[in-house]
Amino acid sequence: MLDATARSLIAVIRDAVGRYLAPVTALFSLPVTFLMSNHAYYFGFVPVPLRAAPTPTSAAAAR
């Protein structure tokens, strides 16, 4: 299910915006951790962008 959610996120996000995924996730974490517990955020939400983010090997292979 996590892989399917990450693939859906990849389908929505354009390639040009993908490199800003980490800063957006970091800025998004501040207000969200006030609304929900840390465990729910870091174990429920953060794995999705981590799976969607390009790895250094996949980025090098795309060039």
N, CA and C of each residue as an Amber inpcrd file, in Angstrom:
protein
   189
   0.8280000  -1.1880000   0.0000000   0.0000000   0.0000000   0.0000000
   0.8720000   1.2520000   0.0000000   1.9720000   1.1960000   0.6990000
   2.8770000   2.3450000   0.7300000   3.4520000   2.6230000  -0.6490000
   3.8100000   1.5790000  -1.3640000   4.3520000   1.7640000  -2.7200000
   3.2930000   2.3390000  -3.6600000   2.0500000   1.9030000  -3.5250000
   0.9830000   2.4270000  -4.3770000   0.7210000   3.8980000  -4.0880000
   0.7710000   4.2840000  -2.8240000   0.5850000   5.6880000  -2.4630000
   1.7310000   6.5330000  -2.9880000   2.9400000   6.0220000  -2.8900000
   4.1040000   6.7540000  -3.4050000   4.0310000   6.9010000  -4.9220000
   3.5800000   5.8410000  -5.6130000   3.4270000   5.9400000  -7.0710000
   2.3690000   6.9710000  -7.4450000   1.2970000   7.0600000  -6.6600000
   0.2770000   8.0750000  -6.9130000   0.8450000   9.4740000  -6.7200000
   1.6670000   9.6420000  -5.6870000   2.3100000  10.9270000  -5.4440000
   3.2600000  11.2870000  -6.5820000   3.9810000  10.3130000  -7.0900000
   4.8950000  10.5510000  -8.2070000   4.1180000  10.9670000  -9.4520000
   2.9610000  10.3670000  -9.6590000   2.1530000  10.6940000 -10.8310000
   1.6270000  12.1230000 -10.7670000   1.4050000  12.6420000  -9.5680000
   0.8540000  13.9900000  -9.4030000   1.9450000  15.0550000  -9.4730000
   3.0990000  14.7600000  -8.9040000   4.1750000  15.7420000  -8.8170000
   4.9710000  15.7520000 -10.1200000   5.1890000  16.9230000 -10.6480000
   6.0060000  17.0550000 -11.8560000   7.4820000  16.8840000 -11.5110000
   8.2860000  16.5670000 -12.5080000   9.7210000  16.3420000 -12.2850000
  10.4270000  17.5950000 -11.7700000  10.0320000  18.7720000 -12.2360000
  10.6850000  20.0110000 -11.8180000  10.4440000  20.3150000 -10.3490000
   9.3250000  19.8730000  -9.8180000   8.9820000  20.1500000  -8.4250000
   9.5540000  19.0800000  -7.5010000   9.9010000  17.9360000  -8.0400000
  10.3700000  16.8190000  -7.2340000  11.6080000  17.1160000  -6.4150000
  12.4760000  17.9720000  -6.9040000  13.6980000  18.2550000  -6.1440000
  13.4260000  19.1020000  -4.9100000  12.2480000  19.6930000  -4.8200000
  11.8670000  20.4730000  -3.6400000  11.0330000  19.6700000  -2.6540000
  10.9570000  18.3800000  -2.8490000  10.1350000  17.5330000  -1.9940000
  10.6350000  17.5310000  -0.5450000  11.9270000  17.4900000  -0.3320000
  12.4670000  17.4830000   1.0320000  12.2050000  18.7920000   1.7670000
  12.4760000  19.9700000   1.1770000  12.1710000  21.2040000   1.9050000
  10.6760000  21.3960000   2.1620000   9.8510000  20.9920000   1.2190000
   8.4000000  21.1100000   1.4200000   7.9520000  20.2070000   2.5600000
   8.4830000  18.9930000   2.6080000   8.1450000  18.0760000   3.6990000
   8.6150000  18.6380000   5.0360000   9.7850000  19.2530000   5.0630000
  10.3030000  19.8370000   6.2990000   9.4460000  21.0150000   6.7680000
   9.0580000  21.8860000   5.8530000   8.2080000  23.0210000   6.2290000
   6.8030000  22.5770000   6.6250000   6.3320000  21.5270000   5.9900000
   5.0130000  20.9840000   6.2940000   4.9850000  20.3200000   7.6660000
   6.1360000  19.8320000   8.1230000   6.1780000  19.0900000   9.3840000
   5.9380000  19.9680000  10.6060000   6.3440000  21.2200000  10.5470000
   6.1980000  22.0800000  11.7180000   4.7480000  22.2540000  12.1420000
   3.8410000  22.7140000  11.2860000   2.4630000  22.8570000  11.7450000
   1.7490000  21.5230000  11.9510000   2.1090000  20.5090000  11.1840000
   1.4000000  19.2360000  11.2860000   1.7150000  18.5320000  12.6020000
   2.9410000  18.6550000  13.0920000   3.2690000  17.9950000  14.3530000
   2.5740000  18.6500000  15.5400000   2.0590000  19.8560000  15.3670000
   1.2320000  20.4500000  16.4190000  -0.1760000  19.8690000  16.3970000
  -0.6220000  19.4130000  15.2440000  -1.9840000  18.9050000  15.0890000
  -2.0990000  17.4100000  15.3470000  -1.0220000  16.6790000  15.1570000
  -1.0590000  15.2380000  15.3730000   0.2040000  14.8170000  16.1130000
   0.2050000  13.6060000  16.5830000   1.3690000  13.1550000  17.3460000
   2.5790000  12.9810000  16.4310000   3.7450000  13.0390000  17.0370000
   4.9790000  12.8700000  16.2620000   5.0430000  11.4980000  15.6020000
   4.6290000  10.4690000  16.3320000   4.6840000   9.1210000  15.7790000
   3.7660000   8.9830000  14.5670000   2.5880000   9.5570000  14.6460000
   1.6500000   9.4690000  13.5170000   2.2160000  10.1780000  12.2960000
   2.8640000  11.3020000  12.4910000   3.4360000  12.0350000  11.3540000
   4.6400000  11.3020000  10.7750000   5.5960000  10.9600000  11.6210000
   6.8510000  10.4040000  11.1200000   6.7320000   8.9550000  10.6580000
   5.7860000   8.1960000  11.1990000   5.6160000   6.8140000  10.7560000
   4.4540000   6.6520000   9.7890000   3.5630000   7.6460000   9.6950000
   2.4180000   7.5570000   8.8050000   2.5550000   8.3790000   7.5440000
   3.0880000   9.5940000   7.6550000   3.1740000  10.4730000   6.4900000
   4.5440000  10.4630000   5.8280000   5.5830000  10.5710000   6.5930000
   6.9390000  10.7310000   6.0440000   7.3820000   9.5570000   5.1610000
   7.0090000   8.3120000   5.4290000   7.4390000   7.2450000   4.5210000
   6.9480000   7.3990000   3.0820000   5.8220000   8.0740000   2.8770000
   5.3070000   8.2400000   1.5110000   6.2370000   9.1120000   0.6700000
   6.6070000  10.3420000   1.1130000   7.5650000  11.1040000   0.3000000
   8.9470000  10.4530000   0.2130000   9.3190000   9.6780000   1.2350000
  10.6120000   8.9900000   1.1640000  10.6200000   7.9580000   0.0430000
   9.5260000   7.2530000  -0.1310000   9.4430000   6.2880000  -1.2230000
   9.3360000   6.9870000  -2.5700000   8.7120000   8.1670000  -2.5830000
   8.5140000   8.8990000  -3.8420000   9.7620000   9.6570000  -4.2680000
  10.6220000  10.0030000  -3.3250000  11.8180000  10.7940000  -3.6370000
  12.7920000   9.9690000  -4.4590000  13.4490000  10.6010000  -5.4240000
  14.4290000   9.8580000  -6.2280000  15.6730000   9.5500000  -5.4090000
  16.2030000   8.3810000  -5.6130000  17.4560000   8.0210000  -4.9580000
  18.6060000   8.4950000  -5.8260000  19.7980000   8.6570000  -5.2780000
  20.9250000   9.1050000  -6.0950000  21.2080000   8.1790000  -7.2750000
  21.0210000   6.8770000  -7.1090000  21.2760000   5.9680000  -8.2220000
  20.2170000   6.1000000  -9.3080000  18.9520000   6.2960000  -8.9300000
  17.9250000   6.4410000  -9.9590000  18.0600000   7.7820000 -10.6770000
  18.5080000   8.8110000  -9.9760000  18.7180000  10.1000000 -10.6070000
  19.9000000  10.0560000 -11.5870000  20.9420000   9.3360000 -11.2100000
  22.1100000   9.2070000 -12.0930000  21.7700000   8.3510000 -13.3090000
  20.9380000   7.3520000 -13.1470000  20.5600000   6.4930000 -14.2600000
  19.6630000   7.2220000 -15.2480000  18.9250000   8.2140000 -14.7660000
  18.0130000   8.9620000 -15.6450000  18.7720000   9.9130000 -16.5570000
  19.9970000  10.2480000 -16.2150000  20.7710000  11.2050000 -17.0350000
  21.2950000  10.5770000 -18.2670000
